């Protein structure tokens, strides 16, 4: 009986660890993240920069309220490209990203405009 309880507990712990996290902030290219310390940078970061080939190649991520940059995984970068292509907003691209966070990277399952 103890073994069954331990297996169930371990399964629940793994499931809780792997649950989706919601991260809110500004969508940025990784190549621009080094500029994120500047006041208002996230809100001012333009869509046309995100569309530049060099920026898109660098990958994407979200700049959080506390100035932490969380990089997207490869699938998240592809989702970001599609998301950017549909955007009508030219700047102030505040997003809510859902996925599994592992350190400074998120395995993106959803990106939504805020």
N, C-alpha and C positions, 0 to 999 in steps of 0.2 A: 504494500500500500504506500509506503514511503517513497518507493521508486517512482510510482505513478504520479504522486504529488510533485516530486522533484522534476520529472519530465514536463508536466503541465506548467509548473512555475518557470522553467527554463524557456519553454515555448512562448509563454506570455511575455517574458523579459525580452526575447528576441523580437517579437512582434511590436512591442512598445518602442524598442530602440530603432526599428526600421520604419516607424510611422512617418507620414508626411509632415513637413514643417512648412509654415507660411512665413515668407520673408518679404518685407515691403521696403521699397526704396526706388531709386532712379536707375533706369536701364543705361548702362555704359558699355563701351567697348573696353576690353582689357588694356589696349594700348593707351587709352585715355585715363585710366584709373590713377596713374601717378599724379595727375592734376587735381584729383578729387579733394585735396586739402584746401583748395581755394574756396572762399565763401560763395555760396550759391551755385557752385559748379554743376551739381547734379541737375538742378532746375534749368540751367542755361544750356546744358549739353544738347546740341541740335540733332534732329533726325538725320540731316544730310551727312553728318559725321558718321553716324552709325551705318550709313549706306555705303561709305567709301570702302573700296576693296581692301585696303591695308587694315582698316579698323575691323572689318568683318573677319579677316583672316586671323586677327589677334584673338578673336573670341569675344564673348560677352559676359556680363555679370550684372549684379545689382549692388548699388551703393546704398548701404543702410543709413538710417538716421544718425547712428553713432560713428559714421565715416568708415565702416568696415566694408571691404569689397569682397563679395562672394562670387566666385567664378562659376560659370555654367559648365556642365559636362558636354561632351560632343553632341549628344541628342538635344540638349538644351540650346546649344549654339544654333543648331538647325531650326529649332522652334522659334528662336529669337529672330532669325532672318525672315521667316514667314510672318511673324508678328510685326516686324518693322515694315515689311512690304505693304501691309494692310493699314498702317497707321496714317491718320490724317493730321494728327498733331505734329507741329514742327519742332517743339521743345517741351520742357517740363514733362518728360515721359516717365511718370511715376507708375510703378507696377507692383503687383502682388504676385510673387512667384511661389508655387507650391512644388515640393519635392523633398528628397532625402538629403539632408546636409551631412557632409563628412568632412570635418575640418573647415577648410576655406573654399570648399566646392559643393555645389548642389546638383544632384541628379534631377533635372527639371521634369515635372509632369504637367505643369500648366503655368502659363504667363497671362496675366490679365491687367488691363489698363486700370489705374485708380482714378 
